[in-house]
Amino acid sequence: FIAFLLSPSLYFLITTKKGMGFLIVFIKKIRKDIKNLEPVEFERQKIIPVFLMFILKFIVIGFALFYLMKLTSQLNHNDVPFVVGAFAFSWIVGYMAIFAPGGLGITETSLAGILSLKIPFATALMFAIIFRAILLISEFIFLAIAFYLSKYDNGKLQ
């Protein structure tokens, strides 16, 4: 929901020279050690599909969390939007926690806190930690596949 509210502003910031100039000035004020910061040009027609892919990512991962939780808890299918939204919100909270690498601990705690509105906190925390482990393992698997495939050029191992 927050992403939908902020998306027009973010779109303006990254697709216009004025918006990009504002971002550069803002970053230079925050980080005095950055001297050379050049604007990046984004193709406008590619931003919306990328944004939609991120939304789809949150929905798919949120569904995975819902079905993991459904294995042992009494959730019903009416709770899917709640679980998907809880995952998306907790991911954003973890992402914004610049003091925690990858939002580690922050994402899980906020997810458990939100999910505790439907299930006991201890159970919600267990699901959040298990789900983080599943996500990390899946990312390592895809990293290994990408690394392996990057060794091939036209079907031949380099």
Secondary structure, 3 states (H helix, E strand, C coil): CHHHHHHHHHHHHHHCHHHHHHHHHHHHHHCCCCCCCCCCCCCHHHHHHHHHHHHHHHHHHHHHHHHHHHCCCCCCHHHHHHHHHHHHHHHHHHHHCCCCHHHCCHHHHHHHHHHCCCCCHHHHHHHHHHHHHHHHHHHHHHHHHHHHHHCEECCEEC
